[in-house]
Amino acid sequence: MPFHEKSAWIMAVTLLAGGIAYFWTVASMSAELGHLAPPMLRTVVVFTVIIVVLAIIGHVLVAARSPQDADAATDERERQIVDRAAHLSGYVLGAGVIGALGLYLFTGDGNLMFYVVFGSLLLSQLAEYAWQILLHRRGVY
Amino acid sequence: MGRRLPFANRVRELREQQGPMTQSELGRAIGVTRQTVAAIEQGKYSPSLESAFRIAEVFGVGIEDVFYWTGPGSAGS
């Protein structure tokens, strides 16, 4: 498996686990409050730090097992994979942001808008990594 | 998923005639990874024109001796 595919797996699993944990926390807080909990800077910072630390640990472990692959420059095929995945990711993020703006116009709930945008960001990144993995396996035509 | 490129190649065959040359060695010679050479050989990646010329140059043959058209209008279609 190429290093870039392993990297995509690490990021996808890390983001998925982190995203589930974050929204689980938000859901628990909301249940306690009886309404949608406002976004908390501390929760977002903790989430971000955990994601970054896990991603670094994952990449260090993978790079230690195959340092040559990790050191190799991105070639033309991998650049195509990254570009195509980023293209798809942009659509997912765009749709999420437009949905969040629309939701805000109808509900006026800024907290909800924050969560929808934040969720869209996570989803778009997950889509990007999933598409990268698929293109690595299926081939780039 | 099952899409095929409209051309095939003799990269593997030419590589095996050269010593044999490994996928990593060919990759280093043309500036791509071993996985990309494997993808080209399996018809899962359409290399850039530059890489195609580099491959032909490594083997000392013309580009048409490495890549050949199998799509509509080809001799076998």
Backbone of each chain as ProteinMPNN parsed JSONL, in Angstrom:
{"seq_chain_A": "MPFHEKSAWIMAVTLLAGGIAYFWTVASMSAELGHLAPPMLRTVVVFTVIIVVLAIIGHVLVAARSPQDADAATDERERQIVDRAAHLSGYVLGAGVIGALGLYLFTGDGNLMFYVVFGSLLLSQLAEYAWQILLHRRGVY", "coords_chain_A": {"N_chain_A": [[0.862, -1.196, 0.0], [0.665, 2.195, -0.932], [2.385, 4.994, 0.611], [0.885, 7.357, 0.674], [-1.712, 6.422, 0.546], [-1.908, 5.042, 2.92], [-1.613, 7.196, 4.612], [-3.978, 8.562, 4.036], [-5.831, 6.755, 5.07], [-5.159, 6.866, 7.801], [-5.804, 9.548, 8.416], [-8.53, 9.55, 7.768], [-9.653, 7.674, 9.556], [-8.885, 8.806, 12.002], [-10.155, 11.334, 11.886], [-12.82, 10.515, 11.672], [-13.231, 9.134, 14.096], [-12.635, 11.224, 15.884], [-14.572, 13.099, 15.12], [-16.967, 11.752, 15.709], [-16.665, 11.551, 18.468], [-16.641, 14.279, 19.146], [-19.219, 15.219, 18.316], [-20.763, 13.566, 19.831], [-20.205, 14.482, 22.364], [-21.266, 17.056, 22.145], [-23.954, 16.372, 21.781], [-24.51, 15.15, 24.224], [-24.108, 17.299, 25.989], [-26.126, 18.967, 25.072], [-28.364, 17.463, 25.662], [-28.344, 17.576, 28.409], [-28.726, 20.303, 28.831], [-31.153, 20.701, 27.633], [-31.602, 21.978, 25.295], [-30.064, 22.923, 22.137], [-26.646, 22.853, 22.654], [-24.446, 25.639, 22.98], [-21.634, 26.306, 20.802], [-18.452, 25.474, 22.113], [-15.382, 26.927, 22.813], [-13.343, 25.571, 24.148], [-13.989, 22.83, 23.805], [-13.745, 22.585, 21.021], [-11.042, 23.19, 20.695], [-9.83, 21.135, 22.177], [-10.705, 18.934, 20.678], [-9.432, 19.499, 18.224], [-6.718, 19.42, 18.949], [-6.465, 16.746, 19.784], [-6.993, 15.396, 17.367], [-4.837, 16.293, 15.791], [-2.623, 15.339, 17.267], [-3.094, 12.531, 17.229], [-2.971, 12.11, 14.474], [-0.322, 12.793, 13.93], [1.057, 10.856, 15.455], [0.154, 8.514, 14.177], [1.183, 8.892, 11.557], [3.921, 8.98, 12.093], [4.385, 6.387, 13.032], [3.747, 4.862, 10.747], [5.578, 5.914, 8.903], [7.944, 5.159, 10.119], [7.957, 2.47, 9.697], [8.21, 2.209, 6.943], [10.39, 4.003, 5.786], [11.502, 4.819, 3.329], [9.368, 4.955, 1.491], [7.905, 6.943, 2.752], [9.58, 9.112, 2.466], [9.589, 9.546, -0.214], [8.971, 11.662, -3.01], [5.872, 13.226, -3.991], [4.34, 11.837, -6.769], [3.281, 12.124, -10.272], [0.883, 10.624, -10.562], [-0.08, 10.419, -7.949], [-0.441, 13.106, -7.412], [-2.55, 13.666, -9.135], [-4.539, 12.11, -7.953], [-4.794, 13.359, -5.445], [-5.621, 15.917, -6.285], [-8.104, 15.372, -7.576], [-9.574, 14.298, -5.471], [-9.631, 16.463, -3.738], [-11.156, 18.189, -5.23], [-13.697, 16.983, -5.217], [-14.14, 17.113, -2.483], [-14.38, 19.855, -2.124], [-16.898, 20.351, -3.245], [-18.561, 19.012, -1.419], [-18.102, 20.456, 0.94], [-18.941, 22.981, 0.09], [-21.689, 22.505, -0.439], [-22.529, 21.9, 2.14], [-22.029, 24.309, 3.501], [-23.704, 26.067, 2.132], [-26.124, 24.856, 2.758], [-26.092, 25.268, 5.536], [-26.216, 28.055, 5.669], [-28.718, 28.481, 4.529], [-30.283, 27.179, 6.409], [-29.861, 28.82, 8.586], [-31.106, 31.148, 7.715], [-33.766, 30.344, 7.85], [-34.097, 29.447, 10.491], [-32.646, 31.108, 12.185], [-30.8, 30.322, 13.986], [-27.752, 30.518, 15.217], [-26.007, 28.796, 16.501], [-26.698, 26.299, 15.559], [-26.027, 26.691, 12.916], [-23.255, 26.89, 13.126], [-22.603, 24.241, 13.913], [-23.463, 22.793, 11.693], [-21.826, 23.803, 9.662], [-19.338, 23.115, 10.719], [-19.624, 20.33, 10.854], [-19.9, 19.851, 8.132], [-17.378, 20.529, 7.246], [-15.855, 18.51, 8.428], [-17.04, 16.313, 7.175], [-16.454, 16.844, 4.51], [-13.703, 16.576, 4.508], [-13.513, 13.901, 5.21], [-14.714, 12.784, 2.96], [-12.838, 13.495, 1.07], [-10.57, 11.984, 1.854], [-11.626, 9.418, 1.66], [-12.162, 9.277, -1.079], [-9.603, 9.509, -2.085], [-8.508, 7.084, -1.198], [-10.119, 5.303, -2.594], [-9.432, 5.953, -5.276], [-6.743, 5.26, -5.28], [-6.998, 2.521, -5.096], [-8.776, 1.733, -7.136], [-7.768, 2.892, -9.426], [-6.576, 5.496, -11.645], [-8.204, 7.138, -14.095]], "CA_chain_A": [[0.0, 0.0, 0.0], [1.501, 3.4, -0.963], [2.373, 5.803, 1.836], [-0.209, 8.331, 0.629], [-2.97, 5.738, 0.861], [-1.875, 4.811, 4.378], [-1.855, 8.507, 5.227], [-5.412, 8.857, 3.9], [-6.524, 5.89, 6.038], [-4.912, 7.412, 9.148], [-6.579, 10.775, 8.567], [-9.964, 9.234, 7.733], [-10.033, 7.008, 10.819], [-8.713, 9.793, 13.077], [-11.234, 12.338, 11.783], [-14.105, 9.871, 11.963], [-13.289, 8.901, 15.547], [-12.697, 12.535, 16.531], [-15.874, 13.703, 14.798], [-18.002, 11.06, 16.487], [-16.478, 11.95, 19.871], [-17.037, 15.686, 19.296], [-20.676, 15.398, 18.236], [-21.313, 12.835, 20.983], [-20.071, 15.422, 23.483], [-22.257, 18.121, 21.918], [-25.28, 15.783, 22.005], [-24.652, 14.938, 25.686], [-24.286, 18.621, 26.606], [-27.444, 19.472, 24.661], [-29.379, 16.704, 26.404], [-28.348, 18.107, 29.787], [-29.282, 21.667, 28.809], [-32.529, 20.675, 27.128], [-31.615, 22.628, 23.979], [-28.766, 22.769, 21.472], [-25.567, 23.529, 23.4], [-23.656, 26.551, 22.139], [-20.278, 25.812, 20.553], [-17.509, 25.873, 23.165], [-14.013, 27.023, 22.316], [-12.53, 24.527, 24.784], [-14.283, 21.543, 23.165], [-13.173, 22.605, 19.67], [-9.573, 23.147, 20.831], [-9.473, 19.766, 22.604], [-10.936, 18.086, 19.508], [-8.386, 19.767, 17.23], [-5.421, 18.931, 19.465], [-6.494, 15.267, 19.758], [-6.878, 14.99, 15.955], [-3.465, 16.568, 15.34], [-1.701, 14.42, 17.955], [-3.305, 11.179, 16.698], [-2.486, 12.084, 13.082], [1.156, 12.783, 13.975], [1.485, 9.529, 15.936], [-0.131, 7.558, 13.096], [2.129, 9.087, 10.45], [5.276, 8.605, 12.554], [4.438, 4.921, 13.061], [3.77, 4.349, 9.367], [6.845, 6.334, 8.281], [9.033, 4.375, 10.721], [7.934, 1.118, 9.102], [8.69, 2.275, 5.548], [10.921, 5.369, 5.63], [11.734, 5.156, 1.911], [8.08, 5.37, 0.912], [7.507, 8.209, 3.373], [10.46, 10.178, 1.961], [9.423, 9.705, -1.668], [8.188, 12.843, -3.426], [4.583, 12.915, -4.611], [4.523, 11.78, -8.221], [2.165, 12.649, -11.088], [-0.354, 9.892, -10.299], [-0.554, 10.813, -6.619], [-0.943, 14.496, -7.51], [-3.888, 13.586, -9.748], [-5.452, 11.565, -6.932], [-5.019, 14.423, -4.451], [-6.408, 16.988, -6.927], [-9.484, 14.928, -7.804], [-10.237, 14.15, -4.171], [-9.859, 17.816, -3.21], [-12.245, 18.739, -6.039], [-14.941, 16.426, -4.657], [-14.257, 17.637, -1.129], [-14.865, 21.232, -2.25], [-18.355, 20.306, -3.468], [-19.22, 18.602, -0.17], [-18.028, 21.602, 1.85], [-19.807, 24.033, -0.468], [-23.091, 22.132, -0.21], [-22.769, 22.011, 3.579], [-22.064, 25.731, 3.881], [-24.952, 26.633, 1.584], [-27.196, 24.298, 3.596], [-26.03, 25.932, 6.844], [-26.709, 29.434, 5.481], [-30.168, 28.363, 4.329], [-30.863, 26.806, 7.696], [-29.817, 30.01, 9.444], [-32.145, 32.075, 7.241], [-35.078, 29.869, 8.282], [-34.202, 29.24, 11.942], [-31.965, 32.173, 12.928], [-30.02, 29.679, 15.051], [-26.318, 30.574, 14.892], [-25.338, 27.595, 17.028], [-26.963, 25.217, 14.602], [-25.231, 26.994, 11.718], [-21.87, 26.524, 13.443], [-22.444, 22.781, 13.896], [-23.631, 22.285, 10.323], [-20.595, 24.145, 8.931], [-18.259, 22.297, 11.285], [-19.876, 18.956, 10.389], [-19.618, 19.808, 6.686], [-15.915, 20.54, 7.115], [-15.409, 17.146, 8.738], [-17.554, 15.418, 6.13], [-15.72, 17.096, 3.257], [-12.376, 15.973, 4.66], [-13.692, 12.444, 5.14], [-14.971, 12.458, 1.55], [-11.562, 13.636, 0.366], [-9.707, 10.832, 2.148], [-12.276, 8.218, 1.12], [-11.971, 9.308, -2.532], [-8.173, 9.207, -2.314], [-8.323, 5.635, -0.997], [-10.781, 4.639, -3.722], [-8.642, 6.158, -6.496], [-5.523, 4.46, -5.154], [-7.317, 1.111, -5.301], [-9.463, 1.512, -8.405], [-6.961, 3.39, -10.534], [-6.896, 6.859, -12.078], [-8.395, 7.1, -15.554]], "C_chain_A": [[0.9, 1.248, 0.0], [1.341, 4.24, 0.307], [1.187, 6.773, 1.845], [-1.57, 7.685, 0.917], [-3.038, 5.458, 2.37], [-2.192, 6.11, 5.119], [-3.346, 8.86, 5.177], [-6.225, 8.022, 4.887], [-6.385, 6.453, 7.46], [-5.802, 8.629, 9.375], [-8.077, 10.487, 8.612], [-10.417, 8.631, 9.065], [-9.956, 8.002, 11.983], [-9.854, 10.805, 13.074], [-12.59, 11.741, 12.141], [-14.273, 9.668, 13.468], [-13.435, 10.236, 16.293], [-14.045, 13.198, 16.326], [-16.998, 13.081, 15.608], [-17.909, 11.497, 17.957], [-16.971, 13.381, 20.102], [-18.563, 15.831, 19.31], [-21.403, 14.617, 19.344], [-21.302, 13.755, 22.205], [-21.127, 16.529, 23.366], [-23.665, 17.597, 22.214], [-25.535, 15.597, 23.51], [-24.909, 16.265, 26.395], [-25.673, 19.175, 26.301], [-28.551, 18.773, 25.435], [-29.492, 17.227, 27.837], [-29.027, 19.481, 29.858], [-30.75, 21.701, 28.39], [-32.691, 21.441, 25.829], [-30.209, 22.503, 23.386], [-27.693, 23.575, 22.211], [-24.797, 24.465, 22.483], [-22.251, 25.985, 21.926], [-19.322, 26.342, 21.618], [-16.097, 25.844, 22.594], [-13.165, 25.871, 22.86], [-12.735, 23.171, 24.101], [-13.64, 21.467, 21.782], [-11.649, 22.488, 19.731], [-9.123, 21.738, 21.203], [-9.605, 18.808, 21.422], [-9.792, 18.253, 18.504], [-7.038, 19.2, 17.684], [-5.372, 17.401, 19.404], [-6.296, 14.762, 18.319], [-5.427, 15.145, 15.483], [-2.485, 15.571, 15.954], [-1.838, 12.999, 17.395], [-2.765, 11.057, 15.272], [-0.957, 12.023, 13.054], [1.653, 11.399, 14.402], [1.305, 8.486, 14.825], [0.882, 7.66, 11.965], [3.551, 8.692, 10.845], [5.415, 7.078, 12.551], [4.555, 4.337, 11.655], [5.098, 4.691, 8.688], [8.012, 5.526, 8.83], [9.107, 2.978, 10.113], [8.429, 1.122, 7.658], [9.196, 3.692, 5.248], [11.143, 5.786, 4.174], [10.465, 5.665, 1.246], [7.666, 6.741, 1.445], [8.314, 9.383, 2.824], [10.216, 10.487, 0.487], [8.557, 10.925, -1.984], [6.88, 12.382, -4.059], [4.771, 12.901, -6.129], [3.246, 12.202, -8.955], [0.834, 11.953, -10.795], [-0.938, 10.306, -8.947], [-1.079, 12.246, -6.619], [-2.34, 14.511, -8.117], [-4.918, 13.112, -8.735], [-5.814, 12.651, -5.917], [-5.909, 15.521, -5.045], [-7.872, 16.588, -7.101], [-10.257, 14.814, -6.491], [-10.554, 15.526, -3.578], [-11.022, 18.483, -3.945], [-13.597, 18.276, -5.478], [-15.206, 17.02, -3.272], [-14.814, 19.066, -1.136], [-16.371, 21.291, -2.45], [-19.098, 19.984, -2.178], [-19.246, 19.779, 0.809], [-18.957, 22.723, 1.382], [-21.273, 23.754, -0.205], [-23.446, 22.291, 1.26], [-22.9, 23.452, 4.016], [-23.346, 26.387, 3.364], [-26.152, 26.147, 2.4], [-27.256, 25.008, 4.945], [-26.571, 27.357, 6.744], [-28.225, 29.441, 5.324], [-30.881, 28.08, 5.629], [-30.926, 28.019, 8.627], [-30.906, 31.009, 9.043], [-33.519, 31.671, 7.753], [-35.207, 29.795, 9.803], [-33.609, 30.39, 12.766], [-31.087, 31.629, 14.044], [-28.537, 29.612, 14.645], [-25.553, 29.353, 15.375], [-25.481, 26.425, 16.048], [-26.119, 25.428, 13.34], [-23.768, 26.584, 11.949], [-21.683, 25.009, 13.311], [-22.57, 22.213, 12.488], [-22.376, 22.586, 9.503], [-19.437, 23.266, 9.408], [-18.396, 20.841, 10.827], [-19.562, 18.811, 8.909], [-18.115, 19.772, 6.431], [-15.358, 19.137, 7.374], [-15.79, 16.182, 7.624], [-16.771, 15.594, 4.825], [-14.313, 16.497, 3.328], [-12.464, 14.454, 4.593], [-13.918, 12.002, 3.703], [-13.669, 12.508, 0.757], [-10.671, 12.405, 0.605], [-10.299, 9.542, 1.577], [-12.056, 8.14, -0.397], [-10.517, 9.013, -2.89], [-7.929, 7.701, -2.221], [-8.911, 4.88, -2.189], [-9.953, 4.759, -4.998], [-7.327, 5.379, -6.453], [-5.824, 3.006, -5.508], [-7.889, 0.849, -6.687], [-8.597, 1.874, -9.601], [-7.432, 4.765, -10.944], [-7.007, 6.853, -13.589], [-8.57, 8.495, -16.11]], "O_chain_A": [[1.798, 1.355, 0.835], [0.31, 4.199, 0.977], [0.56, 6.989, 2.882], [-2.466, 8.328, 1.464], [-4.083, 5.616, 3.001], [-2.929, 6.125, 6.105], [-3.905, 9.384, 6.14], [-7.191, 8.512, 5.472], [-7.353, 6.51, 8.218], [-6.475, 8.731, 10.401], [-8.81, 11.097, 9.391], [-11.437, 9.033, 9.624], [-10.84, 8.039, 12.839], [-10.444, 11.098, 14.114], [-13.402, 12.371, 12.819], [-15.316, 9.987, 14.038], [-14.249, 10.363, 17.208], [-14.599, 13.791, 17.252], [-17.869, 13.779, 16.127], [-18.919, 11.773, 18.603], [-17.625, 13.672, 21.103], [-19.128, 16.478, 20.192], [-22.515, 14.969, 19.738], [-22.261, 13.799, 22.975], [-21.786, 16.888, 24.342], [-24.473, 18.296, 22.826], [-26.635, 15.854, 24.0], [-25.776, 16.372, 27.262], [-26.315, 19.776, 27.162], [-29.545, 19.391, 25.817], [-30.583, 17.311, 28.4], [-29.779, 19.784, 30.784], [-31.49, 22.616, 28.75], [-33.802, 21.547, 25.31], [-29.284, 22.036, 24.05], [-27.803, 24.79, 22.375], [-24.525, 24.123, 21.332], [-21.738, 25.263, 22.781], [-19.376, 27.517, 21.981], [-15.679, 24.865, 21.975], [-12.373, 25.272, 22.132], [-11.77, 22.449, 23.849], [-13.069, 20.444, 21.404], [-11.04, 21.781, 18.929], [-8.17, 21.207, 20.634], [-8.73, 17.974, 21.19], [-9.252, 17.27, 17.997], [-6.315, 18.583, 16.902], [-4.354, 16.826, 19.017], [-5.534, 13.826, 18.081], [-4.867, 14.246, 14.857], [-1.626, 15.025, 15.261], [-0.838, 12.337, 17.118], [-2.179, 10.039, 14.904], [-0.372, 11.293, 12.254], [2.558, 10.84, 13.783], [2.198, 7.678, 14.571], [1.381, 6.648, 11.473], [4.296, 8.138, 10.036], [6.438, 6.543, 12.122], [5.358, 3.437, 11.407], [5.673, 3.861, 7.983], [8.963, 5.234, 8.104], [10.181, 2.381, 10.025], [9.006, 0.135, 7.202], [8.537, 4.472, 4.56], [10.991, 6.957, 3.827], [10.479, 6.669, 0.534], [7.152, 7.584, 0.709], [7.811, 10.502, 2.725], [10.589, 11.554, -0.003], [7.554, 11.185, -1.32], [6.796, 11.278, -4.597], [5.303, 13.853, -6.7], [2.258, 12.589, -8.331], [-0.216, 12.596, -10.778], [-2.144, 10.517, -8.821], [-2.039, 12.565, -5.918], [-3.209, 15.265, -7.68], [-6.027, 13.641, -8.665], [-6.983, 12.837, -5.576], [-6.836, 15.998, -4.389], [-8.773, 17.373, -6.808], [-11.429, 15.181, -6.408], [-11.616, 15.725, -2.988], [-11.781, 19.25, -3.352], [-14.514, 19.076, -5.292], [-16.335, 17.378, -2.936], [-15.61, 19.44, -0.274], [-17.045, 22.163, -1.902], [-20.124, 20.591, -1.87], [-20.272, 20.063, 1.428], [-19.667, 23.332, 2.182], [-22.019, 24.644, 0.201], [-24.533, 22.761, 1.594], [-23.779, 23.787, 4.81], [-23.988, 27.162, 4.073], [-27.071, 26.912, 2.695], [-28.34, 25.315, 5.442], [-27.297, 27.813, 7.627], [-28.924, 30.277, 5.897], [-31.931, 28.651, 5.924], [-31.9, 28.219, 9.351], [-31.542, 31.632, 9.893], [-34.348, 32.528, 8.059], [-36.281, 30.045, 10.351], [-34.018, 30.618, 13.905], [-30.675, 32.368, 14.938], [-28.131, 28.769, 13.845], [-24.582, 28.925, 14.752], [-24.536, 25.688, 15.763], [-25.573, 24.481, 12.774], [-23.132, 26.002, 11.07], [-20.731, 24.547, 12.682], [-21.871, 21.265, 12.129], [-21.91, 21.738, 8.742], [-18.663, 22.745, 8.606], [-17.41, 20.202, 10.458], [-19.028, 17.791, 8.474], [-17.638, 19.084, 5.529], [-14.504, 18.646, 6.636], [-14.99, 15.354, 7.188], [-16.469, 14.623, 4.131], [-13.798, 15.977, 2.338], [-11.607, 13.798, 4.001], [-13.389, 10.979, 3.269], [-13.427, 11.673, -0.114], [-10.093, 11.857, -0.335], [-9.573, 8.684, 1.076], [-11.795, 7.064, -0.934], [-10.24, 8.343, -3.885], [-7.235, 7.12, -3.056], [-8.302, 3.953, -2.723], [-9.789, 3.779, -5.724], [-6.857, 4.895, -7.482], [-5.009, 2.335, -6.142], [-7.534, -0.134, -7.338], [-8.681, 1.245, -10.656], [-8.554, 5.164, -10.632], [-6.028, 6.595, -14.289], [-8.743, 8.661, -17.318]]}, "seq_chain_B": "MGRRLPFANRVRELREQQGPMTQSELGRAIGVTRQTVAAIEQGKYSPSLESAFRIAEVFGVGIEDVFYWTGPGSAGS", "coords_chain_B": {"N_chain_B": [[-16.035, 1.18, -12.09], [-14.955, -0.988, -13.493], [-13.753, 0.145, -15.662], [-11.731, 0.423, -18.557], [-8.593, 1.386, -19.945], [-8.172, 2.837, -23.209], [-5.915, 1.877, -24.386], [-3.026, -0.286, -24.367], [-0.043, -1.65, -22.831], [3.474, -2.546, -23.024], [5.1, -2.532, -20.864], [5.766, -4.148, -18.641], [6.707, -6.466, -19.922], [8.914, -5.418, -21.353], [10.409, -4.502, -19.242], [11.061, -6.854, -17.944], [12.699, -7.935, -19.809], [14.936, -6.46, -19.523], [17.09, -7.328, -17.828], [16.276, -8.825, -15.179], [14.572, -5.644, -14.777], [13.537, -3.968, -11.866], [10.293, -2.809, -10.641], [10.64, -0.663, -8.968], [13.153, 0.288, -9.735], [12.647, 1.094, -12.367], [10.759, 3.02, -11.802], [12.312, 4.896, -10.371], [14.004, 5.667, -12.43], [12.338, 7.061, -14.142], [11.109, 8.888, -12.561], [8.849, 8.364, -10.922], [6.754, 6.667, -8.46], [7.085, 3.252, -7.227], [4.579, 2.144, -7.016], [3.163, 3.562, -8.903], [4.318, 2.716, -11.283], [3.49, 0.064, -11.175], [0.726, 0.479, -11.371], [0.568, 1.529, -13.958], [1.413, -0.673, -15.464], [-0.658, -2.437, -14.926], [-2.69, -1.265, -16.234], [-4.141, 0.62, -14.87], [-3.653, 3.217, -14.695], [-3.198, 6.093, -16.61], [-0.362, 7.188, -17.944], [1.431, 10.36, -17.961], [2.288, 12.136, -20.983], [4.916, 12.838, -20.955], [6.024, 11.012, -19.083], [5.523, 8.665, -20.46], [7.184, 8.949, -22.682], [9.601, 8.98, -21.332], [9.694, 6.395, -20.302], [9.879, 4.904, -22.668], [12.33, 5.838, -23.507], [14.046, 4.864, -21.511], [13.952, 2.151, -22.075], [15.035, 2.193, -24.548], [13.553, 2.237, -26.895], [10.961, 3.077, -29.318], [8.099, 5.147, -28.55], [5.771, 3.995, -29.497], [6.382, 1.367, -29.415], [6.074, 0.715, -26.86], [3.57, 1.581, -25.907], [0.322, 0.868, -27.128], [-2.566, 1.282, -29.165], [-5.781, 0.15, -28.257], [-8.354, 0.716, -28.438], [-11.442, 1.885, -30.039], [-11.291, 1.366, -33.518], [-8.845, 0.19, -33.518], [-6.603, -2.464, -34.601], [-7.385, -4.927, -33.518], [-10.012, -4.514, -32.72]], "CA_chain_B": [[-14.963, 0.405, -11.487], [-14.334, -1.882, -14.456], [-13.347, 0.889, -16.842], [-10.399, 0.089, -19.053], [-7.988, 2.395, -20.809], [-8.255, 2.403, -24.617], [-4.6, 1.458, -24.883], [-2.31, -1.216, -23.487], [1.4, -1.379, -22.873], [4.39, -3.683, -22.873], [6.084, -2.097, -19.871], [6.221, -5.3, -17.857], [7.486, -7.324, -20.824], [10.191, -4.747, -21.633], [11.139, -4.442, -17.978], [11.603, -8.186, -17.667], [13.785, -8.18, -20.781], [16.096, -5.632, -19.158], [17.937, -7.724, -16.692], [15.141, -7.903, -15.309], [14.573, -4.382, -14.035], [12.391, -3.975, -10.937], [9.367, -1.672, -10.778], [11.253, 0.465, -8.243], [14.242, 0.824, -10.572], [12.04, 1.835, -13.475], [10.149, 4.208, -11.2], [13.377, 5.876, -10.094], [14.544, 6.154, -13.708], [11.416, 7.993, -14.815], [10.634, 9.879, -11.589], [7.548, 8.057, -10.291], [6.893, 5.647, -7.42], [6.904, 1.853, -7.651], [3.134, 1.9, -7.138], [2.688, 4.146, -10.164], [4.749, 1.795, -12.346], [2.577, -1.087, -11.09], [-0.581, 0.913, -11.887], [0.697, 1.641, -15.423], [1.473, -2.039, -16.005], [-1.98, -3.075, -14.783], [-3.684, -0.491, -16.987], [-4.978, 1.375, -13.926], [-3.251, 4.623, -14.732], [-2.748, 6.591, -17.905], [0.757, 8.076, -17.604], [1.557, 11.59, -18.756], [3.067, 11.947, -22.211], [6.326, 12.926, -20.558], [6.429, 9.735, -18.49], [5.493, 7.655, -21.527], [8.433, 9.119, -23.447], [10.726, 8.587, -20.462], [9.707, 4.924, -20.247], [10.41, 4.445, -23.965], [13.756, 6.194, -23.533], [14.754, 3.92, -20.622], [14.063, 0.859, -22.758], [15.709, 2.407, -25.828], [12.634, 1.928, -28.008], [10.028, 4.157, -29.613], [6.923, 5.14, -27.658], [4.771, 3.082, -30.071], [6.773, 0.0, -29.066], [5.698, 0.512, -25.452], [2.117, 1.768, -25.784], [-0.393, 0.647, -28.388], [-4.007, 1.567, -29.089], [-6.668, -1.034, -28.287], [-9.717, 1.238, -28.446], [-12.149, 1.852, -31.314], [-10.444, 1.618, -34.686], [-7.59, -0.547, -33.463], [-6.599, -3.658, -35.438], [-8.071, -6.036, -32.853], [-11.382, -4.207, -32.262]], "C_chain_B": [[-14.212, -0.415, -12.53], [-13.845, -1.183, -15.703], [-11.917, 0.527, -17.244], [-9.899, 1.223, -19.921], [-8.057, 1.909, -22.249], [-6.885, 2.085, -25.222], [-3.947, 0.524, -23.866], [-0.819, -0.918, -23.585], [2.214, -2.657, -22.668], [5.456, -3.363, -21.819], [6.65, -3.292, -19.106], [7.154, -6.191, -18.684], [8.88, -6.714, -21.075], [11.065, -4.695, -20.378], [11.797, -5.782, -17.675], [12.732, -8.553, -18.626], [15.073, -7.452, -20.39], [16.778, -6.124, -17.889], [17.475, -8.816, -15.77], [15.322, -6.656, -14.428], [13.362, -4.41, -13.093], [11.504, -2.747, -11.194], [9.955, -0.439, -10.09], [12.343, 1.112, -9.083], [13.685, 1.63, -11.741], [11.417, 3.129, -12.951], [11.182, 5.299, -10.936], [13.885, 6.493, -11.393], [13.631, 7.191, -14.364], [10.785, 9.007, -13.85], [9.234, 9.645, -11.059], [7.777, 6.959, -9.251], [6.696, 4.246, -8.017], [5.413, 1.561, -7.883], [2.579, 2.448, -8.451], [3.112, 3.266, -11.343], [3.806, 0.578, -12.364], [1.209, -0.727, -11.677], [-0.549, 1.033, -13.415], [0.66, 0.244, -16.037], [0.108, -2.72, -15.972], [-3.072, -2.341, -15.551], [-4.609, 0.292, -16.09], [-4.6, 2.849, -13.904], [-2.723, 4.968, -16.118], [-1.61, 7.575, -17.646], [0.759, 9.337, -18.455], [2.405, 11.281, -19.986], [4.559, 11.951, -21.883], [6.82, 11.597, -19.971], [6.469, 8.629, -19.54], [6.78, 7.732, -22.355], [9.635, 8.672, -22.62], [10.849, 7.066, -20.389], [10.334, 4.367, -21.535], [11.926, 4.69, -24.039], [14.581, 5.223, -22.68], [14.98, 2.588, -21.334], [14.76, 0.97, -24.123], [14.857, 2.028, -27.031], [11.747, 3.147, -28.272], [8.804, 4.044, -28.719], [5.854, 4.159, -28.155], [5.123, 1.617, -29.821], [6.405, -0.318, -27.623], [4.178, 0.564, -25.306], [1.447, 1.553, -27.138], [-1.906, 0.754, -28.149], [-4.823, 0.303, -29.169], [-8.137, -0.606, -28.351], [-10.35, 1.141, -29.823], [-11.192, 2.173, -32.474], [-9.127, 0.874, -34.666], [-7.726, -1.84, -34.266], [-7.424, -4.792, -34.827], [-9.518, -5.774, -32.501], [-12.422, -4.502, -33.323]], "O_chain_B": [[-12.988, -0.531, -12.472], [-13.551, -1.838, -16.703], [-11.032, 0.352, -16.406], [-10.681, 1.932, -20.553], [-8.008, 0.704, -22.496], [-6.737, 2.035, -26.443], [-4.268, 0.542, -22.678], [-0.397, -0.037, -24.335], [1.712, -3.683, -22.209], [6.576, -3.869, -21.884], [7.864, -3.424, -18.947], [8.22, -6.607, -18.229], [9.891, -7.413, -21.014], [12.288, -4.824, -20.444], [12.936, -5.841, -17.212], [13.601, -9.365, -18.308], [16.158, -7.786, -20.865], [17.002, -5.338, -16.968], [18.261, -9.74, -15.564], [16.11, -6.637, -13.482], [12.279, -4.835, -13.494], [11.903, -1.794, -11.863], [9.792, 0.685, -10.565], [12.448, 2.338, -9.139], [14.185, 2.708, -12.064], [11.533, 4.187, -13.57], [10.957, 6.472, -11.238], [14.162, 7.691, -11.453], [14.104, 8.091, -15.059], [10.022, 9.877, -14.269], [8.506, 10.596, -10.774], [8.865, 6.39, -9.173], [6.215, 4.083, -9.138], [5.039, 0.839, -8.807], [1.654, 1.883, -9.035], [2.349, 3.091, -12.293], [3.382, 0.125, -13.427], [0.606, -1.527, -12.393], [-1.519, 0.683, -14.088], [-0.046, 0.011, -17.018], [-0.24, -3.482, -16.874], [-4.236, -2.741, -15.526], [-5.735, 0.603, -16.478], [-5.187, 3.632, -13.158], [-1.922, 4.243, -16.706], [-1.858, 8.686, -17.177], [0.163, 9.376, -19.531], [3.14, 10.294, -20.02], [5.347, 11.189, -22.444], [7.899, 11.119, -20.321], [7.343, 7.763, -19.509], [7.382, 6.71, -22.683], [10.568, 8.063, -23.142], [11.95, 6.517, -20.411], [11.194, 3.487, -21.498], [12.686, 3.871, -24.556], [15.672, 4.811, -23.074], [16.043, 1.977, -21.22], [15.039, -0.041, -24.768], [15.366, 1.561, -28.05], [11.788, 4.127, -27.529], [8.508, 2.972, -28.193], [5.126, 3.566, -27.359], [4.284, 0.732, -29.989], [6.421, -1.478, -27.211], [3.576, -0.297, -24.665], [1.948, 2.005, -28.167], [-2.431, 0.378, -27.101], [-4.595, -0.533, -30.043], [-9.042, -1.44, -28.323], [-9.863, 0.406, -30.682], [-10.403, 3.116, -32.412], [-8.372, 0.9, -35.638], [-8.84, -2.263, -34.576], [-8.088, -5.535, -35.551], [-10.21, -6.679, -32.035], [-13.614, -4.297, -33.093]]}, "name": "protein", "num_of_chains": 2, "seq": "MPFHEKSAWIMAVTLLAGGIAYFWTVASMSAELGHLAPPMLRTVVVFTVIIVVLAIIGHVLVAARSPQDADAATDERERQIVDRAAHLSGYVLGAGVIGALGLYLFTGDGNLMFYVVFGSLLLSQLAEYAWQILLHRRGVYMGRRLPFANRVRELREQQGPMTQSELGRAIGVTRQTVAAIEQGKYSPSLESAFRIAEVFGVGIEDVFYWTGPGSAGS"}
